[in-house]
Amino acid sequence: MSTLSTALRTAIDGRWAHVREEARSELEPTRFAPPTEELTLEEYRARVAQQLRELATTGHPARGLSKDVGGEGDFGASVTAFEMLGHADLSLLVKAGVHWGLFGGAVANLGTQRHHTAYLPRILSAELPGCFAMTETGHGSDVQSLQTTATYDPETDEIVVNTPSVAARKDYIGGAARDGRLAAVFAQLVTEGESHGVHCVLVPIRDENGEPMPGVSIGDCGAKAGLRGVDNGRLSFDHVRVPRTNLLNRYGDIDAHGAYTAPIENPTRRFFTMLGTLVRGRISVAGGAGAATRTALTLAVTYAGHRRQFAAPGGEEVRLLDYRAHQRKLLPPLATSYALMFAQNELVSAMHDVQSSGGDPDPHAQRELEARAAGIKAVATAHASATIAVCREACGGAGYLAVNRLPALKADTDVFTTFEGDNTVLLQLVAKGLLTDYRDTFGNLDTLGVARFAARQFAGSVIERTAARGLVERLVAAAPGRDAQDAVLDRGWQCALFDEREQHLVDTLALRLRRAAEPGADAFAVFNDAQDHVIAAARAHVDRVVLEAFVAGVDACTDAAARAMLDRLCDLHALSTIEADRGWFLEHGRITPARSKQVTATVNGLCAQLRPHAQELVDAFGIPAEWLGTELVAPLE
Ligand SMILES: Cc1cc2nc3c(=O)[nH]c(=O)nc-3n(C[C@H](O)[C@H](O)[C@H](O)COP(=O)(O)OP(=O)(O)OC[C@H]3O[C@@H](n4cnc5c(N)ncnc54)[C@H](O)[C@@H]3O)c2cc1C
């Protein structure tokens, strides 16, 4: 590997670089590589179940549990190791994520000492395979409306778990179809005839012989578009009785007299606090998506570097990557993948600090973390779907062969935009977070002036929170005037455009949504009418956060050559993002038509500049050769 690639790798490996290095060597790439031969559904599931048990012996999963419950309490290391697994088989990644991350995470975060002692050791060792049974056929994104009930019976001191209708059936549940023994079931908790909202109850679903427990019906979701090694299934409960103590009772308990108690009185706040503790799953999916995207880019860029098609007049056949159209396909997404890697590293670091602080985290930091996680997850998984599809096409027919991994990468990551929170719903969450913050600060915003002021203040207060904000403000202040010829390559100019777009979108959104508070207004209709605006505001916010993470990454890089390269990549990321939304910038008078054309010309120029370094840029990802073992990386003799 070149010196430049090594220096770039140091820059992007981040705070848990040692974990990435360890994964590269100790995860034994051949052991966890995707299958090289075609397997039946059952063979694939059995293979992944076995790999999960092997993964348990590596010690990686213990990092994700805090020390007081028998883990190592290195949460950042845990999520980083998980991300590295995203270069291997994505079925294994998801199987591991469901078992340790979702199921183990529910027991650890929603349960108390008695659950930790009883279950966590066997969850860590994978002896007790589990499921996270939240989604129902009728309700996926709207978790608050789940219909499964968990009713306390004081006669027997038990909780009765029931599926009242087909719509209340638990659906798509990882681990349900084949391996799961115990399920963390989300249900409406009812005591003394009163519902207390969604809580989580542990329900055994299979006995030691693998047979369904009495009253539990198990179905198989069967073949899926991808993730063939994951046994997704359906669960229905016919008045299944479990002891009262099976309620994961950190945020809501039933005492020995059958009375419900909760540390947080407001049911909605309690519900969102419970869900908030599970934020790591969302961050992990973003990381896995990033790794899969880098694998696809490494394959496609490497292939394009040696594959030749058509000869230039009187010359040799041309390598694909020397075509501008091909550079355009691969290099801007490559630059954005660098940007997202810096943003993910920042997010993981913030998560580690918030969750390591001991006791209950600061609510403000927690809320900020949840919003950041939702935004990065939505953008990173959308980027994965789009980029992997482009990489597949960029490899022509070869990209379509299963042996070359791209079809599986595409199929396996497709659903990342849906699970752990549908992206559209997540972006609305990001925007609602922005608006809630400002409503909390300024009350009901009863005059236009206050609304405008509040929106600006709010945007300002969010802007201050990213690591690079001070630096970005200095860059913006020093940016050349809007009409300066060389402005497009000025980082301050680029940052100012991202800032202004976010600020304008949030500002005008606040004004629009203010109507919802007017007497007689149909608040739902007002919000629904503005949904495209809501999503654009959230997207602009995340774009700025990602760009600033890149700016911070460039600033922190101490190797001159790597820094210069990152600088060019950051230009390409920023300008291709502006180019993609140039309609908005033109419509809102933020750039002139001439400037818009200059942005496009500069993106082309940057593609040409980066082309000779493309291989070094993907080598820097440090993906073990065993995980790239395809015909695409080997030039024809
Ligand atoms: C392979 C796979 C594995 C899974 N594993 C698990 C698991 O282990 N455990 C588990 O509990 N769940 C699991 N799920 C379920 C997953 O979390 C849900 O599919 C997801 O939450 C979306 O819910 P839904 O499918 O009901 O879609 P819906 O919520 O019905 O969404 C469908 C469409 O409607 C749109 N939409 C919904 N609401 C709105 C709105 N308010 N405004 C605008 N648009 C909206 C969405 O953007 C989306 O395009 C899995 C799913 C799959 C496919």
The ligand as an SDF file (V2000), in Angstrom:
LIG
                    3D

 53 58  0  0  0  0  0  0  0  0999 V2000
  -35.2290   -7.7720    6.4920 C   0  0  0  0  0  0  0  0  0  0  0  0
  -35.9500   -7.0800    7.6060 C   0  0  0  0  0  0  0  0  0  0  0  0
  -35.5500   -7.3050    8.9050 C   0  0  0  0  0  0  0  0  0  0  0  0
  -36.2480   -6.7110    9.9620 C   0  0  0  0  0  0  0  0  0  0  0  0
  -35.9130   -7.0440   11.2580 N   0  0  0  0  0  0  0  0  0  0  0  0
  -36.7110   -6.6080   12.2800 C   0  0  0  0  0  0  0  0  0  0  0  0
  -36.5060   -7.0910   13.6160 C   0  0  0  0  0  0  0  0  0  0  0  0
  -35.6200   -7.9090   13.8850 O   0  0  0  0  0  0  0  0  0  0  0  0
  -37.3270   -6.6260   14.5800 N   0  0  0  0  0  0  0  0  0  0  0  0
  -38.3190   -5.7270   14.3290 C   0  0  0  0  0  0  0  0  0  0  0  0
  -39.0220   -5.3600   15.2620 O   0  0  0  0  0  0  0  0  0  0  0  0
  -38.5420   -5.2670   13.0770 N   0  0  0  0  0  0  0  0  0  0  0  0
  -37.7750   -5.6930   12.0460 C   0  0  0  0  0  0  0  0  0  0  0  0
  -38.0130   -5.2520   10.7530 N   0  0  0  0  0  0  0  0  0  0  0  0
  -39.1020   -4.3260   10.5070 C   0  0  0  0  0  0  0  0  0  0  0  0
  -38.6630   -2.9330   10.1490 C   0  0  0  0  0  0  0  0  0  0  0  0
  -38.1270   -2.2850   11.2640 O   0  0  0  0  0  0  0  0  0  0  0  0
  -39.8780   -2.2280    9.5600 C   0  0  0  0  0  0  0  0  0  0  0  0
  -40.0780   -2.7740    8.2740 O   0  0  0  0  0  0  0  0  0  0  0  0
  -39.7150   -0.7280    9.4800 C   0  0  0  0  0  0  0  0  0  0  0  0
  -39.7950   -0.1790   10.7570 O   0  0  0  0  0  0  0  0  0  0  0  0
  -40.7730   -0.0700    8.5760 C   0  0  0  0  0  0  0  0  0  0  0  0
  -42.0430   -0.4530    8.9510 O   0  0  0  0  0  0  0  0  0  0  0  0
  -43.0770   -0.9920    7.8400 P   0  0  0  0  0  0  0  0  0  0  0  0
  -42.4400   -2.0940    7.1140 O   0  0  0  0  0  0  0  0  0  0  0  0
  -44.3590   -1.2590    8.5390 O   0  0  0  0  0  0  0  0  0  0  0  0
  -43.2370    0.2160    6.8470 O   0  0  0  0  0  0  0  0  0  0  0  0
  -44.2250    1.4670    6.9830 P   0  0  0  0  0  0  0  0  0  0  0  0
  -44.0120    2.1340    8.2870 O   0  0  0  0  0  0  0  0  0  0  0  0
  -45.6010    1.0500    6.6420 O   0  0  0  0  0  0  0  0  0  0  0  0
  -43.6620    2.3760    5.8150 O   0  0  0  0  0  0  0  0  0  0  0  0
  -44.0070    2.1410    4.4400 C   0  0  0  0  0  0  0  0  0  0  0  0
  -43.7630    3.4090    3.6240 C   0  0  0  0  0  0  0  0  0  0  0  0
  -44.6020    4.4520    4.1100 O   0  0  0  0  0  0  0  0  0  0  0  0
  -43.8500    5.6060    4.3750 C   0  0  0  0  0  0  0  0  0  0  0  0
  -44.3870    6.2760    5.5910 N   0  0  0  0  0  0  0  0  0  0  0  0
  -44.7400    5.7100    6.7610 C   0  0  0  0  0  0  0  0  0  0  0  0
  -45.1450    6.6440    7.6220 N   0  0  0  0  0  0  0  0  0  0  0  0
  -45.0400    7.8350    6.9990 C   0  0  0  0  0  0  0  0  0  0  0  0
  -45.2720    9.1840    7.3860 C   0  0  0  0  0  0  0  0  0  0  0  0
  -45.6860    9.5040    8.5990 N   0  0  0  0  0  0  0  0  0  0  0  0
  -45.0320   10.1510    6.4830 N   0  0  0  0  0  0  0  0  0  0  0  0
  -44.5810    9.8560    5.2460 C   0  0  0  0  0  0  0  0  0  0  0  0
  -44.3310    8.6000    4.8310 N   0  0  0  0  0  0  0  0  0  0  0  0
  -44.5490    7.6050    5.6970 C   0  0  0  0  0  0  0  0  0  0  0  0
  -42.4200    5.1420    4.6320 C   0  0  0  0  0  0  0  0  0  0  0  0
  -41.4940    6.1550    4.2850 O   0  0  0  0  0  0  0  0  0  0  0  0
  -42.3230    3.9300    3.7140 C   0  0  0  0  0  0  0  0  0  0  0  0
  -41.9210    4.3490    2.4460 O   0  0  0  0  0  0  0  0  0  0  0  0
  -37.3140   -5.8220    9.6910 C   0  0  0  0  0  0  0  0  0  0  0  0
  -37.6760   -5.5660    8.3680 C   0  0  0  0  0  0  0  0  0  0  0  0
  -37.0330   -6.2090    7.3460 C   0  0  0  0  0  0  0  0  0  0  0  0
  -37.5140   -5.9630    5.9450 C   0  0  0  0  0  0  0  0  0  0  0  0
  1  2  1  0
  2  3  1  0
  2 52  2  0
  3  4  2  0
  4  5  1  0
  4 50  1  0
  5  6  2  0
  6  7  1  0
  6 13  1  0
  7  8  2  0
  7  9  1  0
  9 10  1  0
 10 11  2  0
 10 12  1  0
 12 13  2  0
 13 14  1  0
 14 15  1  0
 14 50  1  0
 15 16  1  0
 16 17  1  0
 16 18  1  0
 18 19  1  0
 18 20  1  0
 20 21  1  0
 20 22  1  0
 22 23  1  0
 23 24  1  0
 24 25  2  0
 24 26  1  0
 24 27  1  0
 27 28  1  0
 28 29  2  0
 28 30  1  0
 28 31  1  0
 31 32  1  0
 32 33  1  0
 33 34  1  0
 33 48  1  0
 34 35  1  0
 35 36  1  0
 35 46  1  0
 36 37  1  0
 36 45  1  0
 37 38  2  0
 38 39  1  0
 39 40  1  0
 39 45  2  0
 40 41  1  0
 40 42  2  0
 42 43  1  0
 43 44  2  0
 44 45  1  0
 46 47  1  0
 46 48  1  0
 48 49  1  0
 50 51  2  0
 51 52  1  0
 52 53  1  0
M  END
$$$$
